[in-house]
Amino acid sequence: MKQIVVVLLICLGLTLAPAMALAQKIAYIDLQKALNLSAAGKEAKEQIKAQVQVYDAEVKQRQEELKKLKEDLEKQAMLLSEEARSAKERDYQQKVKDYQRFTKDIQETLQQMDTDLTRKILEDLLEVAQNMGKNEGYTMILEKTESSIVYADESIDITDKVIKASEK
């Protein structure tokens, strides 16, 4: 008797499973798109762009200094004693190393700034999507690029809704 009941329950479950799956509310979000189009994402791009401009001015100034030092060294090379020429060359090489270190530090700083801003924005967007999922009765919300969606109807894309909700 128990076996018959178990078999009936399994059959009932198998027949209802497809219907239950159809009743599920599933959506996806394209976080990269949301990151690029949200107000916070646009603001982050502007912050990084402004910082790049600040650094660019200093990099150009240092490049000009190095160029001038190189030209002076080449002009004076024949007039200077071996010792003085060596000292100027060492000074020039040290300034080149300082310049290279400076540009590397700039790249690392900008990369860290981008990473920090991106992480914060993504955390906020995910929180908005999670709240939307709870409040609007979604069973599941997938991330478009990370979940390997092969096909998804545009009607379940909630990216624009998340962007709007994140700006409230």
C-alpha positions in Angstrom: 0.0 0.0 0.0 2.8 2.4 0.9 4.5 1.6 -2.4 1.4 2.6 -4.4 1.0 5.8 -2.5 4.7 6.7 -3.1 4.4 5.8 -6.8 1.2 8.0 -7.1 3.0 10.9 -5.3 6.0 10.6 -7.7 3.7 10.5 -10.7 1.7 13.5 -9.4 5.0 15.3 -8.8 6.2 14.6 -12.3 3.0 15.8 -13.9 2.9 19.0 -11.8 6.6 19.8 -12.1 6.4 21.3 -15.6 3.3 23.3 -14.7 5.0 24.6 -11.6 8.1 25.5 -13.5 6.0 27.5 -16.0 4.5 29.4 -13.1 7.9 30.5 -11.8 8.9 34.2 -12.4 12.4 34.3 -13.8 14.4 37.3 -15.0 17.9 38.2 -15.8 20.0 41.4 -15.5 22.9 42.5 -17.6 25.2 43.9 -14.8 27.7 45.2 -17.3 25.0 47.2 -19.1 23.6 48.4 -15.7 27.1 49.4 -14.6 27.7 51.4 -17.8 24.3 53.1 -18.0 23.5 53.8 -14.3 24.0 57.2 -12.9 26.5 55.9 -10.4 28.4 54.1 -13.3 28.5 57.3 -15.4 29.7 59.3 -12.3 32.4 56.8 -11.7 33.7 57.1 -15.2 33.7 60.9 -14.9 35.7 60.6 -11.6 38.3 58.4 -13.2 38.5 60.6 -16.3 39.1 63.7 -14.1 41.8 61.9 -12.2 43.4 60.8 -15.5 43.5 64.4 -16.7 45.2 65.4 -13.4 47.8 62.7 -13.9 48.3 63.5 -17.6 49.3 67.1 -16.8 52.0 65.8 -14.4 53.2 63.1 -16.7 53.6 65.7 -19.5 55.5 68.0 -17.2 57.9 65.2 -16.3 58.3 64.1 -19.9 59.3 67.7 -20.8 61.8 67.8 -17.9 63.3 64.5 -19.1 63.5 65.7 -22.7 65.2 69.0 -21.6 67.7 67.0 -19.4 68.5 64.7 -22.3 69.0 67.6 -24.7 71.2 69.4 -22.2 73.2 66.3 -21.6 73.8 65.8 -25.4 74.8 69.4 -25.9 77.2 69.5 -23.0 78.6 66.0 -23.4 81.7 67.1 -25.3 82.4 70.1 -23.1 82.1 68.2 -19.8 84.8 66.2 -18.1 84.3 62.4 -18.0 83.4 62.7 -14.3 80.9 65.5 -14.8 79.3 63.7 -17.8 79.0 60.5 -15.8 77.3 62.3 -13.0 74.8 64.0 -15.3 74.1 60.7 -17.0 73.5 59.0 -13.6 71.2 61.9 -12.6 69.3 61.5 -15.9 69.0 57.7 -15.6 67.7 58.2 -12.0 65.1 60.7 -13.2 64.0 58.2 -15.9 63.6 55.5 -13.3 61.6 57.9 -11.1 59.4 58.7 -14.1 58.8 55.0 -14.8 58.0 54.3 -11.2 55.6 57.3 -11.2 53.7 56.2 -14.3 53.5 52.6 -12.9 52.1 54.0 -9.6 49.6 56.1 -11.6 48.4 53.0 -13.5 48.0 51.0 -10.2 46.2 53.9 -8.5 43.8 54.3 -11.4 43.2 50.5 -11.6 42.5 50.4 -7.8 40.2 53.4 -8.1 38.3 51.7 -10.9 38.1 48.4 -9.0 36.8 50.1 -5.8 34.2 52.2 -7.6 33.0 49.2 -9.7 32.7 47.0 -6.7 30.6 49.5 -4.8 28.3 50.1 -7.7 27.9 46.4 -8.4 27.1 45.8 -4.7 24.4 48.5 -4.9 23.0 47.1 -8.1 22.9 43.6 -6.7 21.1 44.8 -3.6 18.5 46.6 -5.8 18.0 43.4 -7.9 17.7 41.3 -4.7 15.1 43.6 -3.2 13.3 43.7 -6.5 13.3 39.9 -6.6 11.8 39.7 -3.2 9.3 42.5 -3.6 8.1 41.6 -7.1 7.9 37.8 -6.5 10.7 36.6 -8.8 11.7 33.0 -8.2 15.1 33.6 -9.8 17.1 36.5 -11.2 20.2 35.5 -13.3 23.1 37.6 -14.4 23.3 37.6 -18.1 27.0 37.3 -18.8 28.0 35.1 -15.9 25.2 32.6 -16.0 25.9 31.5 -19.6 22.4 32.3 -20.9 22.1 30.8 -24.4 18.7 32.4 -25.0 16.5 34.7 -23.0 13.4 36.5 -24.2 13.8 40.3 -23.8 10.6 40.4 -21.8 12.4 38.9 -18.7 15.3 41.4 -18.9 15.0 43.6 -15.8 18.2 45.6 -16.4 16.5 48.9 -17.1 14.2 48.5 -14.1 17.2 47.9 -11.8 19.0 50.9 -13.3 15.9 53.1 -12.6 15.4 51.7 -9.1 19.1 52.2 -8.2 18.7 56.0 -9.0 15.8 56.6 -6.6 
